Amino acid sequence: MSFLDWLSALAQDADPVKPGFQAQGLYLLVCVTGPVLFGGLVALTLTGLERLFGIRLSSKGGH
């Protein structure tokens, strides 16, 4: 089973319209950790780019 097949199976299992919906533990784990890991990856990439180019992006939350 490829990664995309696995992701597709998770989405089908999590269809609230179908009878007997029950979220799998792994689905919940992916929904919680996925955005956190993605945000960490973006933060590390931006930090690396700041150091590479010697610039400093806004540290005040964009305000």
ABEGO torsion letter per residue (X at the ends): XBAAAAAAAAAAAABAABBGBBBBAAAAAAAAAAAAAAAAAAAAAAAAAAAAAGBBBBAAGGX
